[in-house]
Amino acid sequence: MIPFIFSRVDKAGADFEKIMEEVFRLRFKVYCEEWGFEDPTNYPDGLEHNEYDDVSDHFIIRSTNDASIVGTARIIFPGKLGYPVAKHCSIDPELQEHVFGGIKDAKIGEVSRLAISKDYRRRIEDDAVAGYAPSLPDEERLVNEQRKCNYVHEFYKFLLLQSIELGLTHWYVAMKRGLYVLLKRVGMVYHPIGPEVDYHGLRTPYLGNLQEIRRGMMKKDAHCFNFIESQML
């Protein structure tokens, strides 16, 4: 059996509210209890959420072992609320225009609220998935294909392909230097567009061209990228 399934949450689905409650509960555990980025007293119901959730598409990682949601992220779309990165960071217009490279109809989404269950973060980082029942031949092939990829990187690739499919051209993201370096190693090239600020720790605003990121990730791991893309067809 394939250990994880990635999907976009269907806003029109009958189980939308139930799924989002599970997403918000996971975010509360990660952002409030484990990382301390948000004040848990602001969420007495144990569900971490904010005004940007209504103008976002939400994505999940679901374990095929028990169908639980073990990871999530959202992509915030342009609208009246703007972007959190613009609210909390100082963006240099010249640096941003340089990344756009003359594109006049750029459509930006901001990737935020990436949260992975603590238990699965450990498994993902170790890239060790074990203990699954014997598979049918086709299932065994899929498991072997997935094991060649790091699951966090797989999720980023899934988000990238979904974003391109949704018509986005660029991503905003505010991240620490360490994450920037790790993502760069797997071909995800982001460009700094402002100074470092103290926002949940020291973070820098970045802008990424999705096609440039796609090329970079393909160059680093075409096998894994093509496999994920094939599963979306």
Protein Blocks (a to p, Z undefined) as FASTA:
>chain_A
ZZbdcddddfkbmklmmmmmmmmmmmmmmmmmmnomacfklmmnopacdfklmmcccddd
ddfklopafbdcddddddfklpfklmmpccdfklmmmmnnopakbccdddehiacdfklm
mmmmnopaehiacddfklmmmmmmmmmpcfklmmmmmmmmmmmmnopabdcddddfklmm
mmmmnopacddfbdcddeeiaaddddddfklmmmmmmmmmmmlmmmmmmmmZZ
